[in-house]
């Protein structure tokens, strides 16, 4: 049996040798032909793939063949396939990596060249950066603790001052009343008890009161800044949701009236515009992680309880880390600095750059805690299906791309209820963009100025300054045709320069205001 096997294998190898020798003799006759080189390259690529994929990476068929032959079993067609693979592998080892075989056959760029750098995977370099950051910042944390000690105050998480913020808490708990009022207005509008003009008038009153009521409570109370910021964020979210609720229902009634008049809808409209106003859908919308109202949302099948627990633990850890950076690094830097617009220019630049790194860490932790952890936890508990709360904004090539990717709930709301309605009313795109940024700037200013009890318009100016940055970064992106230029400008202006400057401005203005108040 072994003799037969050896003779069969030898015959196959001899046959392969003869085929390859014939092929080599043909190649010698066309030694100066480019087509022959190309043919040889293709054959070499095929042999290399056969060797790497079948002989070197998959030795099991050879072992199986020997066992079958030893047991005297006939495998028929499978036996022929195994023998052919063995024979082909033996000839591959003999003729693939010869000195006469060309080692350079195609045009290739270095992985770090400008044309190929973004076509490669940089996972290893990313892991290296993470390791270096952990090592460097661990050393800085240890050095800071050895030099300054533990700077976190005992009242960081809770203090007696927090007990005086109960009016803000009661205001926050009463905000759902405005949602109930909006539901009653929509119910009356659905049953055609009130005209469309009255509906719009009531919704303007309700949404305005949803913002002005918290503003008046904060300004009338001497509360902590963090408590005021939290209440204003809730008030702004309620305002955005109520606007979407009123605008969507208004549009649904308009579409339903068009259908009644005989107009046909396109295939993109798949909602039931004849459905009644549902209180259950409003309640779900008010707690769901979205700002755009619709009667039905995509839902997941179940809740992953263990996943929620893991995400909640991450939320606690990163929130604590964020508080540690604020108390241990940012507060001392800010307290030991001067007003950036009233002191030495070089000193102000040094303070801003020193503040930029811890401020960037806090901002990234805030993004991860809120947009990834908290919104995903809320979506999982509510079985909310669409969880695109952000895109890869860190790869933004222009400021415009950043604003379209980093906060998807607000971006979808702006596009749905401001930008495209302006375009439908024949407003130019540039003016519609300015209007969208203006609304965003107003709410950024409210969330900071009202809790601080001062209106310096730094946040408003910072957001409106994004409009020329959109033009500049788009121009540079089109001019240099490189994603690196706009991305670096975005990171420098937005994170290294802009945010630390706003922190210093608001802190010193707040301290100056408190000093002038105490001196009276």
C-alpha positions as CSV (number, residue, x, y, z in Angstrom):
1,X,0.0,0.0,0.0
2,X,2.8,2.4,0.9
3,X,4.6,1.7,-2.4
4,X,1.5,2.5,-4.3
5,X,1.0,5.7,-2.4
6,X,4.6,6.8,-3.0
7,X,4.4,6.0,-6.7
8,X,1.2,7.8,-7.1
9,X,2.5,10.9,-5.3
10,X,5.8,10.7,-7.2
11,X,3.9,10.5,-10.5
12,X,1.9,13.6,-9.5
13,X,5.0,15.5,-8.5
14,X,6.8,14.5,-11.7
15,X,3.8,15.6,-13.7
16,X,3.9,19.0,-11.9
17,X,7.6,19.2,-12.4
18,X,7.2,18.7,-16.2
19,X,4.5,21.3,-16.4
20,X,6.5,23.9,-14.5
21,X,9.7,23.1,-16.5
22,X,7.7,23.6,-19.7
23,X,6.4,26.8,-18.4
24,X,9.9,28.0,-17.4
25,X,11.3,27.1,-20.9
26,X,8.5,29.2,-22.4
27,X,9.4,32.1,-20.1
28,X,13.1,32.0,-21.1
29,X,12.1,32.3,-24.8
30,X,10.3,35.6,-23.9
31,X,12.8,36.9,-21.4
32,X,12.6,40.5,-22.6
33,X,8.9,40.6,-22.8
34,X,6.9,42.7,-20.3
35,X,3.9,40.4,-20.8
36,X,5.9,37.4,-19.7
37,X,6.9,39.2,-16.5
38,X,3.3,40.0,-15.8
39,X,2.3,36.4,-16.4
40,X,5.1,35.1,-14.2
41,X,4.0,37.5,-11.4
42,X,0.4,36.3,-11.6
43,X,1.5,32.7,-11.4
44,X,3.8,33.5,-8.4
45,X,1.0,35.2,-6.6
46,X,-1.2,32.2,-7.2
47,X,1.5,29.8,-5.9
48,X,2.1,32.0,-2.9
49,X,-1.5,32.1,-2.0
50,X,-1.8,28.3,-2.5
51,X,1.3,27.7,-0.2
52,X,0.2,30.1,2.5
53,X,-3.5,29.3,2.4
54,X,-3.5,25.5,1.9
55,X,-0.2,23.9,2.7
56,X,1.2,26.1,5.5
57,X,-2.0,27.1,7.1
58,X,-4.1,24.0,6.6
59,X,-2.1,20.8,7.2
60,X,-5.1,18.8,8.3
61,X,-5.9,17.4,4.8
62,X,-2.4,15.8,4.6
63,X,-2.8,14.1,7.9
64,X,-6.3,12.9,7.0
65,X,-5.0,11.5,3.7
66,X,-2.3,9.5,5.4
67,X,-4.7,8.1,7.9
68,X,-7.1,7.1,5.2
69,X,-4.4,5.4,3.2
70,X,-3.1,3.6,6.3
71,X,-6.6,2.2,7.0
72,X,-7.1,1.1,3.4
73,X,-10.2,3.2,2.9
74,X,-11.0,4.5,-0.5
75,X,-12.2,8.1,-0.5
76,X,-12.9,8.5,-4.2
77,X,-13.0,12.1,-5.3
78,X,-11.9,13.4,-1.9
79,X,-8.8,11.3,-2.1
80,X,-7.9,12.8,-5.5
81,X,-8.4,16.3,-4.2
82,X,-6.1,15.6,-1.2
83,X,-3.4,14.1,-3.4
84,X,-3.6,17.0,-5.8
85,X,-3.2,19.5,-3.0
86,X,-0.2,17.5,-1.7
87,X,1.4,17.4,-5.1
88,X,0.8,21.1,-5.8
89,X,2.2,22.0,-2.4
90,X,5.4,20.1,-3.0
91,X,6.0,21.8,-6.3
92,X,5.2,25.2,-4.7
93,X,8.0,24.8,-2.1
94,X,10.4,23.9,-4.9
95,X,9.7,26.7,-7.4
96,X,8.1,29.7,-5.5
97,X,10.9,31.4,-3.7
98,X,13.8,31.1,-6.2
99,X,16.4,33.8,-6.6
100,X,15.3,34.4,-10.2
101,X,11.8,35.3,-9.1
102,X,11.1,39.1,-9.0
103,X,10.7,40.4,-5.5
104,X,9.3,43.8,-6.6
105,X,6.4,43.5,-9.0
106,X,3.9,46.4,-8.2
107,X,4.0,50.0,-7.3
108,X,3.5,50.4,-3.5
109,X,3.7,53.4,-1.1
110,X,5.2,53.4,2.4
111,X,2.4,53.0,5.0
112,X,3.1,56.4,6.6
113,X,3.4,58.3,3.3
114,X,0.8,61.1,2.7
115,X,-1.0,59.1,0.0
116,X,-1.4,55.9,2.1
117,X,-1.5,57.0,5.7
118,X,-5.3,57.1,6.0
119,X,-5.7,53.8,4.1
120,X,-3.9,51.9,7.0
121,X,-5.1,50.7,10.3
122,X,-3.5,52.6,13.2
123,X,-4.9,50.5,16.0
124,X,-1.4,49.7,17.3
125,X,-0.4,53.4,17.4
126,X,-3.7,54.2,19.1
127,X,-2.9,51.6,21.8
128,X,0.6,53.1,22.2
129,X,-0.9,56.6,22.7
130,X,-3.3,55.2,25.3
131,X,-0.4,53.5,27.1
132,X,1.8,56.7,27.0
133,X,-1.1,58.9,28.2
134,X,-1.8,56.6,31.1
135,X,1.8,56.5,32.1
136,X,2.5,60.2,31.7
137,X,-0.7,61.3,33.5
138,X,-0.2,58.8,36.3
139,X,3.1,60.3,37.0
140,X,1.6,63.8,36.9
141,X,-1.1,62.8,39.3
142,X,1.3,61.3,41.7
143,X,3.6,64.4,41.4
144,X,0.6,66.7,42.0
145,X,-0.5,64.7,45.1
146,X,3.0,64.7,46.5
147,X,3.4,68.5,46.0
148,X,-0.1,69.9,46.8
149,X,-1.8,67.1,48.7
150,X,-5.5,66.2,48.5
151,X,-7.3,69.3,47.3
152,X,-10.8,67.9,47.0
153,X,-13.0,69.5,49.7
154,X,-15.3,67.5,51.9
155,X,-18.3,69.3,50.5
156,X,-17.6,68.5,46.9
157,X,-20.4,66.0,46.5
158,X,-22.8,67.4,49.1
159,X,-22.8,70.4,51.3
160,X,-25.2,72.5,53.4
161,X,-25.4,75.0,50.5
162,X,-27.1,72.3,48.5
163,X,-30.0,72.4,50.9
164,X,-30.8,75.9,49.8
165,X,-31.3,74.8,46.2
166,X,-34.7,73.2,47.0
167,X,-36.6,75.9,45.0
168,X,-34.6,74.8,41.9
169,X,-35.5,71.2,42.6
170,X,-39.2,72.0,42.9
171,X,-39.0,74.0,39.7
172,X,-37.4,71.0,37.9
173,X,-40.2,68.7,39.2
174,X,-42.9,71.0,38.0
175,X,-41.6,71.3,34.4
176,X,-43.8,68.3,33.2
177,X,-46.8,70.6,33.7
178,X,-45.9,72.4,30.5
179,X,-45.9,69.0,28.6
180,X,-49.4,68.3,29.9
181,X,-50.5,71.7,28.7
182,X,-49.1,71.1,25.3
183,X,-51.0,67.8,25.2
184,X,-54.3,69.4,26.0
185,X,-53.8,72.0,23.3
186,X,-53.0,69.3,20.7
187,X,-56.1,67.3,21.8
188,X,-58.3,70.3,21.3
189,X,-56.7,70.9,17.9
190,X,-57.2,67.3,16.8
191,X,-60.9,67.5,17.7
192,X,-61.1,70.9,15.9
193,X,-62.3,72.8,18.9
194,X,-59.8,75.6,18.4
195,X,-58.4,77.1,15.2
196,X,-54.8,76.7,14.0
197,X,-53.9,80.2,14.9
198,X,-55.0,79.7,18.5
199,X,-53.0,76.4,18.6
200,X,-49.8,78.3,17.6
201,X,-50.5,81.1,20.1
202,X,-50.9,78.6,23.0
203,X,-47.8,76.7,22.1
204,X,-45.8,79.9,22.0
205,X,-47.0,80.8,25.5
206,X,-46.3,77.3,26.8
207,X,-42.8,77.0,25.3
208,X,-41.8,80.5,26.5
209,X,-43.1,79.8,30.0
210,X,-41.1,76.5,30.1
211,X,-37.9,78.6,29.8
212,X,-38.8,81.9,31.5
213,X,-40.1,80.1,34.7
214,X,-36.7,78.4,35.5
215,X,-34.8,81.6,34.6
216,X,-36.9,83.6,37.1
217,X,-36.4,81.0,39.8
218,X,-32.7,80.8,39.4
219,X,-32.3,84.6,39.3
220,X,-34.4,85.0,42.4
221,X,-32.5,82.4,44.4
222,X,-28.9,82.4,45.6
223,X,-28.2,78.9,44.5
224,X,-25.1,77.0,43.5
225,X,-23.9,77.4,40.0
226,X,-24.0,73.7,39.3
227,X,-27.6,73.4,40.4
228,X,-28.6,76.3,38.2
229,X,-26.8,74.8,35.2
230,X,-28.6,71.5,35.7
231,X,-32.0,73.2,35.9
232,X,-31.3,75.3,32.8
233,X,-30.3,72.2,30.9
234,X,-33.5,70.5,31.8
235,X,-35.5,73.6,30.9
236,X,-33.8,73.8,27.5
237,X,-34.4,70.1,26.8
238,X,-38.1,70.5,27.7
239,X,-38.3,73.6,25.4
240,X,-36.7,71.7,22.5
241,X,-39.0,68.7,23.0
242,X,-42.2,70.9,23.2
243,X,-41.2,72.8,20.0
244,X,-40.7,69.5,18.2
245,X,-44.0,68.1,19.6
246,X,-46.0,71.2,18.5
247,X,-44.2,71.5,15.1
248,X,-44.6,67.8,14.3
249,X,-48.3,67.6,15.2
250,X,-48.9,70.8,13.1
251,X,-47.2,69.2,10.1
252,X,-49.1,66.0,10.6
253,X,-52.4,67.8,10.6
254,X,-51.3,69.7,7.4
255,X,-50.4,66.4,5.7
256,X,-53.7,64.8,6.8
257,X,-55.6,67.8,5.4
258,X,-53.8,67.4,2.1
259,X,-54.7,63.7,2.0
260,X,-58.3,64.6,2.6
261,X,-58.2,67.0,-0.3
262,X,-57.0,64.2,-2.6
263,X,-53.3,64.9,-2.7
264,X,-51.0,61.8,-2.8
265,X,-48.1,61.3,-0.6
266,X,-44.7,60.0,-1.6
267,X,-43.4,56.6,-0.4
268,X,-41.2,58.4,2.3
269,X,-44.3,59.1,4.4
270,X,-45.1,55.9,6.2
271,X,-46.7,57.4,9.4
272,X,-50.4,57.1,10.2
273,X,-51.5,60.8,10.0
274,X,-55.0,60.0,11.0
275,X,-54.1,58.6,14.4
276,X,-55.4,60.3,17.6
277,X,-53.1,62.4,19.8
278,X,-51.7,59.9,22.3
279,X,-50.8,60.8,25.9
280,X,-48.7,57.7,26.1
281,X,-46.6,58.6,23.1
282,X,-46.0,62.1,24.6
283,X,-44.8,60.6,28.0
284,X,-42.4,58.3,26.2
285,X,-41.1,61.1,24.1
286,X,-40.5,63.4,27.1
287,X,-38.2,60.7,28.7
288,X,-36.7,59.2,25.6
289,X,-33.1,60.2,24.5
290,X,-34.3,62.2,21.5
291,X,-35.4,65.8,20.8
292,X,-37.5,64.9,17.7
293,X,-41.1,63.8,18.3
294,X,-42.8,61.1,16.3
295,X,-45.7,58.8,17.3
296,X,-43.7,55.6,17.0
297,X,-40.0,54.9,17.5
298,X,-37.9,51.9,16.6
299,X,-37.7,49.6,19.7
300,X,-35.4,46.8,20.7
301,X,-36.7,43.4,21.8
302,X,-35.6,43.4,25.4
303,X,-33.5,45.1,28.1
304,X,-30.0,43.9,28.8
305,X,-29.9,44.3,32.6
306,X,-26.2,43.2,33.1
307,X,-25.2,45.6,30.3
308,X,-27.0,48.4,32.0
309,X,-25.2,47.7,35.3
310,X,-21.8,47.7,33.6
311,X,-22.5,51.0,31.9
312,X,-23.7,52.5,35.1
313,X,-20.5,51.5,36.9
314,X,-18.5,53.1,34.1
315,X,-20.6,56.3,34.5
316,X,-19.8,56.5,38.2
317,X,-16.1,55.9,37.6
318,X,-15.7,58.5,34.9
319,X,-17.9,61.0,36.7
320,X,-15.6,60.7,39.7
321,X,-12.5,61.0,37.6
322,X,-14.0,64.2,36.0
323,X,-14.7,65.7,39.5
324,X,-11.1,64.8,40.6
325,X,-9.6,66.7,37.6
326,X,-11.8,69.7,38.2
327,X,-11.0,69.9,41.9
328,X,-7.3,68.9,41.8
329,X,-6.2,70.6,38.6
330,X,-8.6,73.1,37.1
331,X,-9.7,75.0,40.2
332,X,-6.1,75.7,41.4
333,X,-5.0,76.8,37.9
334,X,-8.0,79.1,37.5
335,X,-7.7,80.6,41.0
336,X,-4.0,81.4,40.5
337,X,-4.6,83.1,37.1
338,X,-5.4,86.6,36.0
339,X,-8.1,87.8,33.7
340,X,-7.0,86.8,30.2
341,X,-8.0,90.1,28.7
342,X,-6.6,92.4,31.4
343,X,-3.1,91.1,32.2
344,X,0.2,90.2,30.5
345,X,-0.4,88.5,27.1
346,X,2.3,85.9,27.5
347,X,1.1,85.1,31.0
348,X,-2.5,84.7,29.7
349,X,-1.3,82.4,26.9
350,X,0.6,80.3,29.4
351,X,-2.4,80.0,31.7
352,X,-4.7,79.0,28.7
353,X,-2.3,76.4,27.5
354,X,-1.8,75.0,31.0
355,X,-5.5,74.8,31.5
356,X,-6.1,73.3,28.1
357,X,-5.0,69.7,28.9
358,X,-7.1,69.2,32.1
359,X,-10.0,71.0,30.5
360,X,-9.8,68.7,27.4
361,X,-9.8,65.7,29.7
362,X,-12.9,66.9,31.5
363,X,-14.6,67.7,28.2
364,X,-13.9,64.3,26.8
365,X,-15.1,62.6,30.0
366,X,-18.3,64.7,29.9
367,X,-18.9,63.7,26.3
368,X,-18.3,60.0,27.1
369,X,-20.4,60.1,30.3
370,X,-23.4,61.9,28.8
371,X,-23.5,61.0,25.1
372,X,-22.3,57.4,25.3
373,X,-23.0,56.1,28.7
374,X,-26.1,58.0,30.0
375,X,-28.0,58.2,26.7
376,X,-27.3,54.5,26.0
377,X,-28.4,53.5,29.5
378,X,-31.6,55.5,29.1
379,X,-32.2,54.1,25.6
380,X,-31.6,50.5,26.9
381,X,-34.1,51.0,29.8
382,X,-36.7,52.4,27.4
383,X,-35.8,50.0,24.6
384,X,-35.1,53.0,22.3
385,X,-33.7,51.6,19.1
386,X,-32.0,54.5,17.3
387,X,-28.8,55.1,19.3
388,X,-26.8,57.2,16.9
389,X,-26.2,59.9,19.6
390,X,-22.9,61.0,18.0
391,X,-20.8,60.2,15.0
392,X,-17.0,60.2,14.6
393,X,-16.7,63.9,15.3
394,X,-13.0,63.4,16.2
395,X,-12.3,63.0,12.5
396,X,-14.0,66.2,11.6
397,X,-12.1,68.0,8.8
398,X,-14.0,71.3,9.2
399,X,-15.9,73.0,12.0
400,X,-19.1,72.5,10.0
401,X,-18.6,68.7,10.1
402,X,-17.9,68.8,13.8
403,X,-21.2,70.5,14.6
404,X,-23.0,68.0,12.4
405,X,-21.5,64.9,14.1
406,X,-20.8,65.5,17.8
407,X,-24.4,66.0,19.1
408,X,-26.8,64.2,16.9
409,X,-30.0,64.8,18.9
410,X,-29.5,68.6,18.7
411,X,-28.3,68.4,15.1
412,X,-31.4,66.4,14.0
413,X,-33.6,68.9,15.8
414,X,-31.9,71.9,14.2
415,X,-32.2,70.3,10.7
416,X,-35.8,69.2,11.2
417,X,-37.3,72.3,12.9
418,X,-35.1,75.3,11.8
419,X,-32.8,74.7,8.8
420,X,-35.1,73.0,6.4
421,X,-38.2,74.9,7.4
422,X,-36.2,78.1,6.6
423,X,-35.2,76.6,3.2
424,X,-38.8,75.7,2.5
425,X,-39.7,79.3,3.1
426,X,-37.2,80.4,0.5
427,X,-34.6,81.6,3.0
428,X,-31.0,81.4,1.6
429,X,-28.8,78.6,3.0
430,X,-26.3,81.1,4.5
431,X,-29.1,82.9,6.4
432,X,-30.6,79.6,7.6
433,X,-27.2,78.5,8.9
434,X,-26.8,81.8,10.8
435,X,-30.3,81.4,12.3
436,X,-29.4,77.8,13.5
437,X,-26.2,79.0,15.1
438,X,-28.1,82.0,16.7
439,X,-30.6,79.7,18.4
440,X,-27.7,77.5,19.6
441,X,-25.8,80.5,20.9
442,X,-28.8,81.9,22.8
443,X,-29.3,78.6,24.7
444,X,-25.6,78.2,25.4
445,X,-25.6,81.7,26.9
446,X,-28.7,80.9,29.0
447,X,-27.2,77.7,30.4
448,X,-24.1,79.6,31.6
449,X,-25.1,83.2,32.2
450,X,-28.3,82.6,34.1
451,X,-26.7,80.3,36.8
452,X,-23.8,82.7,37.1
453,X,-26.2,85.7,37.4
454,X,-24.3,87.7,34.8
455,X,-24.6,88.3,31.1
456,X,-21.2,88.8,29.5
457,X,-22.2,87.1,26.3
458,X,-18.9,85.1,26.1
459,X,-20.7,81.8,25.3
460,X,-22.9,83.6,22.7
461,X,-19.9,85.2,21.0
462,X,-18.1,81.9,21.1
463,X,-20.9,80.1,19.3
464,X,-21.4,82.8,16.8
465,X,-17.7,82.9,16.1
466,X,-18.1,79.3,14.7
467,X,-19.7,80.8,11.6
468,X,-16.5,82.4,10.2
469,X,-14.6,79.3,11.4
470,X,-17.0,77.2,9.2
471,X,-16.1,79.3,6.2
472,X,-12.3,79.3,7.0
473,X,-12.0,75.6,7.6
474,X,-14.0,74.7,4.6
475,X,-11.8,77.0,2.4
476,X,-8.6,75.4,3.8
477,X,-10.1,71.9,3.3
478,X,-10.8,72.7,-0.4
479,X,-7.5,74.4,-0.9
480,X,-5.1,71.8,0.6
481,X,-7.3,68.7,-0.2
482,X,-6.1,67.2,3.1
483,X,-8.2,66.1,6.0
484,X,-5.4,66.7,8.4
485,X,-5.3,70.5,8.1
486,X,-8.9,71.2,9.0
487,X,-8.9,68.5,11.7
488,X,-5.8,70.2,13.4
489,X,-7.4,73.6,13.2
490,X,-10.6,72.3,14.7
491,X,-8.8,70.7,17.6
492,X,-6.6,73.7,18.3
493,X,-9.3,76.4,18.1
494,X,-12.1,74.6,19.7
495,X,-10.4,72.5,22.4
496,X,-6.9,74.1,23.1
497,X,-7.8,77.7,22.8
498,X,-11.6,78.3,22.9
499,X,-12.8,76.3,25.9
500,X,-10.0,77.2,28.3
501,X,-10.4,80.9,27.4
502,X,-14.2,80.8,28.1
503,X,-13.5,79.1,31.5
504,X,-11.1,81.8,32.5
505,X,-13.3,84.6,31.3
506,X,-16.4,83.4,33.1
507,X,-14.5,82.5,36.3
508,X,-12.8,85.9,36.7
509,X,-16.0,87.8,35.7
510,X,-17.9,85.8,38.3
511,X,-15.2,86.4,41.0
512,X,-15.1,90.2,40.2
513,X,-18.9,90.3,40.5
514,X,-18.9,88.5,43.8
515,X,-16.1,90.9,45.0
516,X,-18.0,94.0,44.0
517,X,-21.2,92.6,45.7
518,X,-19.4,91.9,49.0
519,X,-17.7,95.3,49.1
520,X,-21.1,97.1,49.0
